[in-house]
């Protein structure tokens, strides 16, 4: 019965983080700010959901759930890399940002 509470907490935290990331994706004013929602909060939310699945299937079945572990590792590796590639592409194409976007002065100038 204890595992049900743990699974419930991870599901609630994960769902909340995914909701926050999705709202951030819609409400932020430019591409650079919008990218933080899916790469930060939504990735952590999906990790919480997968941890809840690992705990549930480990408690109800024999052995560990290797599928969820592999999915979590793949998600935590690929989400930041895809966010980085999207940002580099936006910088290369000189996508405009709003004045409130911080860190634009740290971007290296494209010499091509």
Residue pairs with C-beta under 8 A, 6 or more apart in sequence:
3 55
3 56
3 59
6 52
6 55
7 52
7 55
7 56
8 52
10 48
10 49
10 51
10 52
10 55
11 48
11 49
11 52
13 45
13 48
14 44
14 45
14 46
14 47
14 48
14 49
14 51
14 52
15 45
15 49
16 45
17 41
17 42
17 44
17 45
17 48
18 41
18 42
18 45
18 46
18 49
19 45
20 37
20 41
20 45
21 37
21 38
21 40
21 41
21 42
21 43
21 45
22 37
22 42
23 37
24 34
24 36
24 37
24 41
25 34
25 37
25 38
25 42
28 34
28 36
28 37
29 98
29 100
30 95
30 96
30 97
30 98
30 101
31 90
31 95
31 97
32 87
32 90
32 95
32 97
32 101
33 98
33 100
33 101
35 83
35 86
35 87
38 79
38 83
39 79
39 80
39 82
39 83
42 79
43 75
43 76
43 79
43 80
46 75
47 72
47 75
47 76
50 68
50 71
50 72
50 75
51 68
51 72
53 65
53 68
54 64
54 65
54 68
54 69
54 72
57 65
57 68
58 64
58 65
91 107
91 110
92 110
94 110
97 104
